[in-house]
C-alpha cells in the first residue's frame, strides 16, 4: 500500500483514502460532501441502510483531505470526489478511474 500511495495520482489517492478511511461501500464515497468533514471525522448516512454514523479520519485520509482542501475552496454542499469540472462524480466513473 505504501508503494501504491506513493505512485498514485491525486484523484486516485483521494478515492482510495476515502474508501479505506471510511470503510463504507463505494457507492457512499461519491456522496461525501465537504460539510461531512468536521476536521477529525467524516459524518455519513449509509446509502444502503440509511444509518447515520461517524468515521474517524485515518492519518492518510486526513492528509489527502487537507491537500485537496488547500487546492480548492471547499464548500459544505460540494462533494469531495468530483469530476474535472467540479461537478459530483458518479459511481460508474469512479469505478472506471480506479480500474485503470
Secondary structure, DSSP 4 states (H G I P E B T S, - for coil): -HHHHHHS-HHHHHHHHHHHHH---HHHHTT-BGGGB-SSEEEEE-TTT--EEEEEPPHHHHHHHHHHHHHS---TTSBSSB-TTSSBP-HHHHHHHHH-
